[in-house]
Amino acid sequence: MKMTSAQAAKLLRQLNDELRTLQYREENTKSFLAALGEDPESVRPDYDYAASQTQQNEVEAKIRRLKHTLNVFNATTVIPEYGITIDEMLVYLPQLSRRAGRLSMMKDALPKVRESAGYSRGNTVIDYRYANYDIEQVNKDYLTVSEELAKAQTALDYINNTAEMDIDV
């Protein structure tokens, strides 16, 4: 079956949810309580160990095949605008996000700030912290990195929603 990475991610969420449901049902039916004097057969929940294990194993196998297919797809599909694979882009995006965060803090700094740490009543010396960089240049760099981040995210979203892969689940 052909599907996009976005569709495969939704299928993966569904399979994981199905597995959680099977495991929850097993947890709630694999043992039971019966009061003293109560007929255990009258309160015994319906549970088939072999069937439960088979169902869980089948869903786990589907998850493994789907994740493998996604991993291969991510490692081999190149994002044309960048000339890098999806898995490289998945490393690049957090790098850009961290850089944008650092630059955001730097661009918001004041050129000169009175330092308040360590004041005591007898201390008459006032310390100032100075920005040791060009705040305007940092602001320009921040805008450039922010634009690059948005562009890279859009390129990845486009590939994830248009490029198809063959999935055998």
N, C-alpha and C positions, 0 to 999 in steps of 0.2 A: 504494500500500500504506500502511496506517495503522500507525504505531508511536509509542511514547513517545520522549522525548528520551534516556532511559537506553538503550533498545533501539537508537536511532540511533547513540549513542556506541559501542556494541558493534559495530555494523555498520561504523562508520568505522574502528575498530581492525582489523577483519577485512580491509577494503579496503586499508588501509595495509600490512598484513602481506602481502596478496596482491601488491601492487605491489613491495614489497621482495623478495619471492621471485622475481618476474619479472625484476627488475633484477639480482638475484644470479645467476640462471641465465644471463642474457644476458652478464654480466661473465665468467662461467666458460666460455662456449661461443663467444664472438665471435672469439676467436683461440685458437691452440693451438700447441704445440711438437711438432716431429718431429725425431728424431735424424738426423744425416747418414747417408744410405744407407737410411733407413727410408722405407717408402711412406707419404707424407702422407695418402693416402686411407684407409689402414687405421687411422689414429688420429684422423681428422677427426671432431669432435663434431657431432651433429645441431644445426644452427642455421639459422634462417630469419629474416633481418633484417627483412623486411617484416612477417611474422607477429608477430615480437617487438614491433615498434613499434606495430602495430595493437592487440595485447593491452594494452600499457602505456597507450596513449592511451585505450582504453576504460575501464580502471580509473581513470585520472586523471579522466576525465569524470564517472564515478560519484562520485568523491570530491568534485569541485567541486559537483555538484548537491546532494549530501548536506550538505556544509558550508554551502552557500547556504541550503538549507531550514532547517538548524539555526539559522543566523544570523537569518533572518527570524522563526522561531519565538521565539528568545530576545529579539528586539527588539520583538515584538508581544504576547507572552503575559504577562499581568499576574498577579502573585502576590496573590491576594485579600486576605490578612491584612495586606499591606504597601502595596498600591496602587502597586507599582512593577513594572517588567518584569524578566524573568529577567536580561537583560544588566545592568540596574542593580543587581540583587541580587549579580551576580558581581563588582561593584565594591565593594558594601557589605560583603560578607563579609570580604575582606582588610582593609578599614578597621577592622572590629570586631576582627579577630584582632590587628592591630597595637596597637589601643587596649588590648585585654586584656593583651597582653604588657607594654606600658608600665606599666599599673596593677599588674600582678603584681609587677614589680620594685619599684615604689613601696610597695606594701602590705607587702612583706617587709623594708623598711628599719627600722632601729632609730632611735628618736628622737634619740639622741646616740651618735656613734661616734668613737673616737680615730683620728685621721688619722695614718697611718704613713709617708706619702711625705715624702721630704726630710730624714729624720733624720740627724744627724751627731753625733759624740761630744761636740762642744762646745756643742751646742744644748740648752738646758734648757727651752725653751718647748714645751709640748705643745698641739697643735691638735686641736680637736674639730669634727666635721662634724655639723650639726644638720638634722634634717628640717624643712623650712620649710612644712609642710602637715599637715593632720589625717590621721594614718595610719588611724584608724578610718573616716573618711569615704571615703578611697581604697579601703579594704577593701570597704565597702558598694558603692561604684561598680564595683569589680572584679566583685563577685558579680552586679550588675545587668547589666553588659556581657557576662559569661560566659553568663548566662541568655538574653540577647537573641541572642547568637551561636548558641547551641544551637537556639533557636526559629527563627531565620532559616534555619539549615541544614536543619532539619526541614521547613520550609515549601518550600524549594527542592527537597529530595529528593521530597516529596510530588508536586509539579508534574511533576518529571522522570520520575516513575514512573507517573503517571496521565493527564496531558494528552497527547492524541494529535495527530499531525500527518500530513499526506499526504506521502509520500516517493515520488518517481519515480526509481528507480535501475535 
